[in-house]
Amino acid sequence: MFQSDASFTEYQLLKTLRHEEIPLFLSHAFITIGLLAAAFSFVSRKLSPLLLWFSLFSFLYGLHMWLEFDTTRLLIDSSVFLDRLRQGSSFVVPIPAFFYFEAAGFLSKYGRKIAWSLTVIYLCFFFGTLTYGRLPAIQPINSVIIIASIASLTAVSLSKKSPNRDYVILRRGLMVFVAFILVDNVGSLLRHFPDLEPYGFIFFLATLGYVAARNTLHRDQQLAEIQKELDVARRIQMGNLPGPYPNSSVFRVATRYVPMTSVAGDFYDFLIADGRQTGLLIADVSGHGVPAALIASMVKLAASSQRANAGAPAALLSGMNKALCGNTHNQFVTAAYVYLNADTGRLRYAAAAHPPMLLLRNEGVTEVTENGLLLAAFPAAAFTMTERTLLPGDRMVLYTDGIIEAADENEEEFGQERLQKALREGSNLSAQEMADRIIHAVQQWSMSQEDDLTVLVCDYAAVTSVS
């Protein structure tokens, strides 16, 4: 008896499968296409709304078809929940379609509101069916909404006078799908169920996928072009920075520059590097990325125009400020400049709202502070200078705020104390090793780099001048 029942079930399954093999294949194809499109969307550098809604639409449509098949009923034991899920699945299928059309520009200016309103209605239908089972009044309302939505969508698409290529393709696919949907929904109202809609969906799905894929590829090509341009901009910006400091028996200068993005707003330069004198400039433009990098290029030009004042830090910053004012589009610059003269054994320093220079002397660290206002903010801003004696073995460190403001997972900043501690502990290191140590310490401290990192380390060794 058991063998007979099993044989009968197998016979039923094979018979049903032969009858539904083409629609069953289509349902699995729609599900697979939806999953592949979703995977492609998520692995892309940026999510594409068109591709995401397309993938969800295709997946839900295929899943709804699969749940409706007699083959599925034979393979999966029936339950109240499964029956209600099967009945209610048709109400969630149109939801991603609404948002696809809204993202593609098929809807009117009220498209998003319409899409959300219909989404709320269909979610009510879906959860109502899951809770209470099939409600006889819902199916006619659903058919009327679908017919009205299609009519409105068709009217909007036909009213556009100069659609682009994608629009034309979508409209053609839509018209074919509309014809099949109308046949099925009108038939549903007349108690006749022709079930031709999936075949129209094949054509429409092809147009949706083509447009979504074409838009995604076009976007990726644009991103690739932007990346190429950023790479060129990075090379140009790196070219604006000076090379290694020239060999000198008096000064040892090490620099480290780690931008947060391809291009950055930090800048440094050697305005003097003649062996007996040196002039070190460091600057930080507000903001990040391309805008900050463009202003950084302007800072270089402004600094170059003030080389005549390289021995007078306050005058140099004042001249840079006048050159930058009115040209930075509400972006501002902090800067610090130190002039060192081995012949006089003197240090001159001035800054514009920049973190203080650190002076390591005899394993003790002192902050050298002489700050004025931001550059490019006030044309009449005045700057002052401080002057100190240079001693053999002095180490001076200039840096941008990305160094001390780097934060760990608890949002605690690296801070001045840790920077000064690193300087004291590395007093026996060379300038190059010290610069590496600072950058490494900051990178180890912070979870992620949120700002550009720039540091200049200058060691002074007294050498008797030649008469």
C-alpha positions, -999 to +999 in steps of 0.1 A: +000+000+000+028+024+009+046+016-024+014+023-043+009+057-026+046+066-033+043+056-070+011+077-073+028+107-057+057+104-081+033+101-110+015+132-099+047+151-095+061+141-129+028+149-146+025+183-129+062+191-137+057+184-174+027+208-174+046+235-155+082+230-167+084+262-187+068+285-161+088+268-134+120+274-154+110+311-158+104+315-121+139+301-112+154+323-139+137+354-124+150+345-089+185+339-102+186+371-122+174+390-091+201+374-069+228+381-095+217+417-099+217+422-061+252+407-058+265+429-086+249+460-070+265+452-036+300+445-049+300+477-069+318+507-054+285+524-049+250+510-047+228+517-078+192+523-068+180+512-103+199+479-101+188+473-065+151+478-072+154+458-103+170+429-085+143+429-057+115+432-083+128+402-103+134+381-072+100+387-057+082+381-090+100+348-095+094+338-059+057+346-062+055+325-094+073+296-077+049+296-047+019+294-070+029+263-088+012+229-081+047+214-082+057+235-052+026+223-033+035+187-040+071+192-029+064+212+003+040+202+029+011+226+031+005+248+062-017+277+071+013+301+070+025+288+037-009+291+021-013+326+034+022+335+023+014+322-012-018+342-013-002+374+000+030+373-020+014+390-050+009+422-030+047+427-023+058+422-059+047+456-072+065+475-044+100+475-058+085+482-092+071+515-079+105+526-066+122+515-098+100+537-119+104+566-095+142+562-096+141+560-134+121+592-137+089+575-150+067+590-123+055+626-120+069+651-095+047+634-069+061+601-078+078+593-045+047+602-025+026+580-048+051+551-045+051+553-007+013+555-006+009+524-027+036+507-007+016+513+025-016+500+008+001+468-004+019+461+028-015+463+045-029+439+020+001+416+026+000+416+064-038+414+064-036+382+042-009+367+065-031+374+095-066+366+083-060+346+051-075+354+017-099+383+019-124+382-011-126+420-014-088+425-018-083+409-052-107+432-071-092+462-053-057+450-062-067+446-099-082+481-100-051+496-084-028+478-109-049+488-139-051+525-126-013+525-119-005+511-153-028+536-170-012+565-151+023+552-158+016+548-195+001+583-197+031+599-180+056+580-202+038+588-234+035+625-224+072+631-223+083+647-256+121+641-257+129+610-237+165+597-238+175+563-251+170+545-218+135+560-215+126+548-250+138+513-242+119+512-209+088+525-224+087+498-251+093+471-225+066+487-203+041+487-232+045+450-238+043+442-201+012+464-197-006+446-225-001+412-207-009+426-173-041+442-185-052+409-201-046+390-168-062+417-145-092+422-168-095+384-170-093+383-132-122+407-128-142+385-153-133+354-134-111+342-162-074+336-154-053+334-186-019+337-167+000+353-196+017+379-175+050+360-169+057+360-207+053+398-209+075+401-178+103+383-197+105+411-222+100+438-196+127+423-174+151+423-203+146+461-208+148+468-170+180+448-168+195+464-198+188+499-186+199+492-150+231+475-162+238+502-187+234+529-160+256+510-136+283+504-161+281+541-171+284+552-135+314+529-130+331+543-161+325+578-147+340+568-114+370+553-132+375+585-151+372+605-119+398+582-102+421+587-132+417+625-128+424+622-091+455+602-097+467+629-121+458+656-095+477+636-068+508+635-090+506+672-097+502+679-060+531+657-050+551+676-077+543+708-059+559+695-027+597+699-025+620+669-028+643+658+000+660+685+019+695+692+004+725+677+021+737+701+049+763+699+076+741+722+097+706+711+093+690+677+090+654+679+078+629+650+074+594+653+061+564+629+061+532+636+042+503+611+045+471+625+028+437+612+039+424+610+003+440+610-031+446+648-029+448+668+003+450+702+019+483+699+038+513+716+024+550+722+032+579+739+016+615+749+020+617+786+013+654+787+021+678+758+020+713+771+014+733+752+040+737+780+065+701+791+066+668+773+063+632+785+061+605+758+068+568+764+060+539+742+069+502+749+061+469+732+065+438+742+044+404+737+059+384+708+045+396+679+025+398+665-010+400+684-043+388+718-030+415+718-002+441+706-027+433+735-050+437+760-022+470+743-012+483+750-047+474+787-041+493+786-008+524+774-026+521+804-050+515+828-022+545+815-003+567+816-034+558+853-039+571+861-004+606+846-007+620+881-002+606+880+033+620+845+040+641+859+069+611+877+085+584+852+094+558+878+104+562+897+072+561+865+052+527+854+067+513+889+063+522+889+026+507+854+021+475+865+039+470+894+016+476+872-015+451+846-003+423+869+009+393+869-014+406+840-034+399+809-013+361+807-015+355+808+023+382+782+030+409+792+054+445+783+061+466+777+092+503+780+088+536+781+107+570+793+095+604+790+111+636+807+099+669+793+112+702+810+108+734+791+117+756+822+113+737+842+140+726+811+159+690+825+160+655+811+154+626+832+142+591+818+143+556+830+135+523+812+130+487+818+118+463+798+141+485+767+137+495+742+164+527+753+182+561+743+171+578+719+194+614+724+205+633+694+219+664+706+239+683+685+263+655+658+263+630+685+274+601+696+251+590+733+249+561+747+229+570+776+207+538+797+203+534+830+184+500+828+168+481+852+147+447+849+129+439+824+101+452+832+067+427+843+040+402+854+067+411+891+073+431+912+049+444+935+076+454+907+100+487+914+117+513+888+127+541+889+152+573+869+155+593+853+184+630+850+183+652+825+203+687+813+205+697+781+187+717+756+206+736+725+192+714+695+192+681+714+191+653+695+173+623+715+159+591+698+149+563+713+128+531+694+122+495+698+112+465+692+135+458+658+119+487+645+141+473+656+175+436+653+167+438+616+155+413+598+177+411+562+190+380+540+193+369+559+224+373+592+205+402+602+227+427+623+207+464+615+203+471+650+218+501+671+226+513+651+256+517+619+236+534+637+208+559+653+232+564+620+249+573+604+216+598+632+210+615+627+243+616+590+240+631+593+205+657+619+213+685+596+202+669+589+168+678+606+136+654+631+121+642+606+095+636+579+122+618+604+144+595+615+116+586+578+110+581+572+147+556+600+149+535+589+119+536+553+131+525+563+166+496+583+153+485+555+129+487+529+157+466+552+179+438+561+156+411+536+143+410+553+109+426+583+093+402+612+094+427+640+084+459+645+065+491+638+084+521+660+079+552+664+100+586+682+096+615+674+118+646+696+117+678+689+137+704+717+142+741+711+146+763+741+151+791+746+127+816+774+128+810+798+099+837+804+074+850+840+073 
